[in-house]
Amino acid sequence: GSTGSQQIVVEGPLCEDYYKIRELLYSQFFLL
């Protein structure tokens, strides 16, 4: 399989916020 779909590139200030939110979402899912 290709790992390209796994990688998402976000440029600009949104990048930091995106990863922060993604970490929070993943932590939420793991807690469930």
N, CA, C and O atoms as CSV, one atom per row, in Angstrom:
chain,resi,resn,atom,element,x,y,z
A,1,GLY,N,N,0.834,-1.210,0.000
A,1,GLY,CA,C,0.000,0.000,0.000
A,1,GLY,C,C,0.855,1.240,0.000
A,1,GLY,O,O,2.057,1.177,0.256
A,2,SER,N,N,0.240,2.367,-0.286
A,2,SER,CA,C,0.973,3.632,-0.312
A,2,SER,C,C,0.759,4.390,0.989
A,2,SER,O,O,-0.344,4.402,1.537
A,3,THR,N,N,1.816,5.021,1.480
A,3,THR,CA,C,1.720,5.772,2.725
A,3,THR,C,C,1.388,7.223,2.454
A,3,THR,O,O,1.323,8.028,3.384
A,4,GLY,N,N,1.177,7.571,1.188
A,4,GLY,CA,C,0.895,8.956,0.829
A,4,GLY,C,C,-0.382,9.446,1.482
A,4,GLY,O,O,-0.470,10.603,1.892
A,5,SER,N,N,-1.384,8.559,1.583
A,5,SER,CA,C,-2.662,8.960,2.162
A,5,SER,C,C,-2.512,9.246,3.650
A,5,SER,O,O,-3.310,9.980,4.234
A,6,GLN,N,N,-1.478,8.658,4.261
A,6,GLN,CA,C,-1.259,8.850,5.688
A,6,GLN,C,C,-0.670,10.225,5.978
A,6,GLN,O,O,-0.849,10.763,7.070
A,7,GLN,N,N,0.033,10.793,4.998
A,7,GLN,CA,C,0.720,12.065,5.223
A,7,GLN,C,C,-0.126,13.226,4.732
A,7,GLN,O,O,-0.553,13.251,3.578
A,8,ILE,N,N,-0.368,14.197,5.621
A,8,ILE,CA,C,-1.134,15.386,5.241
A,8,ILE,C,C,-0.264,16.610,5.492
A,8,ILE,O,O,0.195,16.835,6.612
A,9,VAL,N,N,-0.042,17.391,4.453
A,9,VAL,CA,C,0.822,18.568,4.577
A,9,VAL,C,C,-0.035,19.827,4.674
A,9,VAL,O,O,-0.810,20.132,3.767
A,10,VAL,N,N,0.110,20.549,5.768
A,10,VAL,CA,C,-0.652,21.781,5.953
A,10,VAL,C,C,0.328,22.923,6.167
A,10,VAL,O,O,1.116,22.904,7.112
A,11,GLU,N,N,0.279,23.908,5.294
A,11,GLU,CA,C,1.214,25.023,5.403
A,11,GLU,C,C,0.569,26.197,6.133
A,11,GLU,O,O,-0.648,26.377,6.092
A,12,GLY,N,N,1.406,26.993,6.801
A,12,GLY,CA,C,0.888,28.167,7.487
A,12,GLY,C,C,0.592,27.880,8.950
A,12,GLY,O,O,0.862,26.779,9.431
A,13,PRO,N,N,0.041,28.858,9.666
A,13,PRO,CA,C,-0.264,28.746,11.093
A,13,PRO,C,C,-1.204,27.584,11.386
A,13,PRO,O,O,-1.205,27.051,12.496
A,14,LEU,N,N,-2.007,27.187,10.395
A,14,LEU,CA,C,-2.980,26.121,10.609
A,14,LEU,C,C,-2.292,24.807,10.928
A,14,LEU,O,O,-2.865,23.943,11.592
A,15,CYS,N,N,-1.058,24.656,10.453
A,15,CYS,CA,C,-0.329,23.410,10.638
A,15,CYS,C,C,-0.206,23.061,12.121
A,15,CYS,O,O,-0.551,21.952,12.528
A,16,GLU,N,N,0.281,24.000,12.924
A,16,GLU,CA,C,0.470,23.740,14.350
A,16,GLU,C,C,-0.863,23.418,15.012
A,16,GLU,O,O,-0.973,22.444,15.756
A,17,ASP,N,N,-1.877,24.239,14.739
A,17,ASP,CA,C,-3.187,24.007,15.348
A,17,ASP,C,C,-3.743,22.661,14.906
A,17,ASP,O,O,-4.358,21.948,15.699
A,18,TYR,N,N,-3.524,22.311,13.625
A,18,TYR,CA,C,-4.047,21.055,13.094
A,18,TYR,C,C,-3.477,19.878,13.866
A,18,TYR,O,O,-4.211,18.987,14.291
A,19,TYR,N,N,-2.157,19.882,14.046
A,19,TYR,CA,C,-1.533,18.763,14.732
A,19,TYR,C,C,-1.938,18.722,16.202
A,19,TYR,O,O,-2.107,17.642,16.768
A,20,LYS,N,N,-2.094,19.889,16.822
A,20,LYS,CA,C,-2.515,19.926,18.224
A,20,LYS,C,C,-3.903,19.326,18.366
A,20,LYS,O,O,-4.160,18.522,19.262
A,21,ILE,N,N,-4.807,19.735,17.459
A,21,ILE,CA,C,-6.175,19.220,17.504
A,21,ILE,C,C,-6.174,17.727,17.203
A,21,ILE,O,O,-6.911,16.961,17.824
A,22,ARG,N,N,-5.333,17.313,16.237
A,22,ARG,CA,C,-5.292,15.894,15.882
A,22,ARG,C,C,-4.832,15.061,17.072
A,22,ARG,O,O,-5.367,13.980,17.318
A,23,GLU,N,N,-3.843,15.559,17.811
A,23,GLU,CA,C,-3.369,14.827,18.982
A,23,GLU,C,C,-4.482,14.695,20.011
A,23,GLU,O,O,-4.655,13.637,20.616
A,24,LEU,N,N,-5.243,15.786,20.209
A,24,LEU,CA,C,-6.345,15.749,21.164
A,24,LEU,C,C,-7.393,14.740,20.721
A,24,LEU,O,O,-7.911,13.978,21.537
A,25,LEU,N,N,-7.708,14.733,19.424
A,25,LEU,CA,C,-8.712,13.802,18.907
A,25,LEU,C,C,-8.247,12.366,19.106
A,25,LEU,O,O,-9.028,11.515,19.532
A,26,TYR,N,N,-6.974,12.089,18.800
A,26,TYR,CA,C,-6.460,10.735,18.957
A,26,TYR,C,C,-6.500,10.324,20.421
A,26,TYR,O,O,-6.842,9.182,20.729
A,27,SER,N,N,-6.156,11.232,21.328
A,27,SER,CA,C,-6.177,10.911,22.753
A,27,SER,C,C,-7.607,10.604,23.193
A,27,SER,O,O,-7.838,9.728,24.027
A,28,GLN,N,N,-8.563,11.337,22.619
A,28,GLN,CA,C,-9.970,11.090,22.931
A,28,GLN,C,C,-10.366,9.690,22.471
A,28,GLN,O,O,-11.021,8.954,23.208
A,29,PHE,N,N,-9.969,9.323,21.247
A,29,PHE,CA,C,-10.335,8.015,20.700
A,29,PHE,C,C,-9.706,6.900,21.527
A,29,PHE,O,O,-10.346,5.879,21.779
A,30,PHE,N,N,-8.453,7.088,21.952
A,30,PHE,CA,C,-7.773,6.057,22.723
A,30,PHE,C,C,-8.458,5.867,24.069
A,30,PHE,O,O,-8.488,4.753,24.591
A,31,LEU,N,N,-9.003,6.926,24.635
A,31,LEU,CA,C,-9.670,6.826,25.930
A,31,LEU,C,C,-10.979,6.063,25.819
A,31,LEU,O,O,-11.400,5.415,26.777
A,32,LEU,N,N,-11.627,6.131,24.662
A,32,LEU,CA,C,-12.916,5.455,24.506
A,32,LEU,C,C,-12.755,3.952,24.674
A,32,LEU,O,O,-13.734,3.212,24.576
